[in-house]
Amino acid sequence: MYPLLRSLLFLLDAETSHEVTMAALRLYGALPAFQPGLPPGTSRAAGEATRQVMGMSFAHPVGLAAGLDKDARAVEGLARLGFSFVEVGTVTPKPQPGNPRPRLFRVPEASALINRMGFNNLGMVEMSRRLEALRRRDRLGSTRVGINVGKNKDTPLDVASQDYTACMKTLYPYADYLTLNLSSPNTPGLRTLQSGDALAALLERIKDCQAKLATQHGRRVPVLLKVAPDLAGEDLEIIARQLVAFEIDGIIATNTTISRPGLQSHPLAGQAGGLSGSPLLPLALDVVGQLRQLLGPDVPVIGVGGIMNAEDGRAMLARGADLLQIYTGLIYRGPALVRALSRLPPEGGHAEKVSVDS
Ligand SMILES: Cc1cc2nc3c(=O)[nH]c(=O)nc-3n(C[C@H](O)[C@H](O)[C@H](O)COP(=O)(O)O)c2cc1C
């Protein structure tokens, strides 16, 4: 079924096909009676394993990566595809249009995408309005919602923390976890926030904000960092050290790459932006493996980048990821990929396996 749908969608340019898909997912989510958080046709028998990560239980390891549902348009439809968690965003304080089109390109020969969307989104207030409505409808079942936050393009880097904390304050009540996106290649200078003193200064403000919000709301929402796959070993060491020092709750590795592995002579290789999909997998596996070594067994790691089949997912869990996310794999393989990954056993990862009954 999906190969046929994909052939039709691929007749459209990549961004139009994205819009059509999101509209369809919105409708799908509005249909009555479904069991969100589990792929259709799957049932969770009593006693079957769930995963306990960041103090929360997840029905299975696979979630949706940020960027597909930037404005929380279709969370219920995505839950209905069976994701155990859906990360919405990147959202910024003010709405912004992103880069001019075209800004999303398919590279089907490599099961890859190149994008330079540039954080197009409707802003944090609209996002909070939608998530509030979503909460009132209460149709997400066990599906968790992560909110990925970023800075507006015109916010100077030295005050970037204000954008992150503004989003945290507005969106905190609706988040199961929050992700600080420091790694998009499409916002000029953003990735410099991953390094050294800039990172320490940012994390100090974020931790302070998180502590105040936890007191105010009587609930502690985990905060994670999302990092790039293009970091050198010493950069990763610094990030890992600061992650531990500031007691950040976890890390998502990785975002898209500015490199073009295996695609150097491809006509689209020269398009500016981040590459995702199959060519990214070796880089993402490497970063997840290094982070697990640096962080030890206890810090949650979400592995993302180029997971296109169960084998890739297994490899990511074996490198030490507790949970997985996909984006490009969903475009090329469809919802069957969610089902295949949802069946992966926890071994290899570091998530605590718990019984649903416990
Ligand atoms: C079109 C597109 C838009 C994206 N937008 C975001 C974003 O807004 N925030 C973010 O953190 N990651 C974004 N990503 C990165 C994905 O979340 C993911 O980290 C990356 O694509 C690697 O995973 P994949 O190979 O499974 O796609 C985007 C990716 C794509 C393809």
The ligand as an SDF file (V2000), in Angstrom:
LIG
                    3D

 31 33  0  0  0  0  0  0  0  0999 V2000
   12.7450   18.3910    6.3330 C   0  0  0  0  0  0  0  0  0  0  0  0
   13.4020   18.2270    7.6770 C   0  0  0  0  0  0  0  0  0  0  0  0
   13.1890   19.1790    8.6610 C   0  0  0  0  0  0  0  0  0  0  0  0
   13.7940   19.0390    9.9110 C   0  0  0  0  0  0  0  0  0  0  0  0
   13.5510   19.9690   10.8660 N   0  0  0  0  0  0  0  0  0  0  0  0
   14.0780   19.8110   12.1010 C   0  0  0  0  0  0  0  0  0  0  0  0
   13.7740   20.7210   13.1250 C   0  0  0  0  0  0  0  0  0  0  0  0
   12.9960   21.6570   12.9600 O   0  0  0  0  0  0  0  0  0  0  0  0
   14.3580   20.5230   14.3410 N   0  0  0  0  0  0  0  0  0  0  0  0
   15.2040   19.4800   14.5830 C   0  0  0  0  0  0  0  0  0  0  0  0
   15.6940   19.3390   15.7040 O   0  0  0  0  0  0  0  0  0  0  0  0
   15.4970   18.5770   13.6210 N   0  0  0  0  0  0  0  0  0  0  0  0
   14.9540   18.7220   12.3900 C   0  0  0  0  0  0  0  0  0  0  0  0
   15.2370   17.8020   11.4200 N   0  0  0  0  0  0  0  0  0  0  0  0
   16.2010   16.7210   11.7110 C   0  0  0  0  0  0  0  0  0  0  0  0
   15.5000   15.4350   12.1150 C   0  0  0  0  0  0  0  0  0  0  0  0
   14.7880   15.5970   13.3220 O   0  0  0  0  0  0  0  0  0  0  0  0
   16.5370   14.3000   12.3000 C   0  0  0  0  0  0  0  0  0  0  0  0
   17.3990   14.6430   13.3710 O   0  0  0  0  0  0  0  0  0  0  0  0
   17.3640   14.0760   11.0650 C   0  0  0  0  0  0  0  0  0  0  0  0
   16.5850   14.1990    9.8890 O   0  0  0  0  0  0  0  0  0  0  0  0
   18.0250   12.6900   11.0510 C   0  0  0  0  0  0  0  0  0  0  0  0
   17.0890   11.6580   11.1130 O   0  0  0  0  0  0  0  0  0  0  0  0
   16.5360   10.8810    9.8070 P   0  0  0  0  0  0  0  0  0  0  0  0
   17.7540   10.4530    9.0060 O   0  0  0  0  0  0  0  0  0  0  0  0
   15.7280    9.7600   10.3550 O   0  0  0  0  0  0  0  0  0  0  0  0
   15.7260   11.8640    9.0410 O   0  0  0  0  0  0  0  0  0  0  0  0
   14.6500   17.9300   10.1720 C   0  0  0  0  0  0  0  0  0  0  0  0
   14.8540   16.9750    9.1620 C   0  0  0  0  0  0  0  0  0  0  0  0
   14.2410   17.0990    7.9330 C   0  0  0  0  0  0  0  0  0  0  0  0
   14.4740   16.0560    6.8760 C   0  0  0  0  0  0  0  0  0  0  0  0
  1  2  1  0
  2  3  1  0
  2 30  2  0
  3  4  2  0
  4  5  1  0
  4 28  1  0
  5  6  2  0
  6  7  1  0
  6 13  1  0
  7  8  2  0
  7  9  1  0
  9 10  1  0
 10 11  2  0
 10 12  1  0
 12 13  2  0
 13 14  1  0
 14 15  1  0
 14 28  1  0
 15 16  1  0
 16 17  1  0
 16 18  1  0
 18 19  1  0
 18 20  1  0
 20 21  1  0
 20 22  1  0
 22 23  1  0
 23 24  1  0
 24 25  2  0
 24 26  1  0
 24 27  1  0
 28 29  2  0
 29 30  1  0
 30 31  1  0
M  END
$$$$
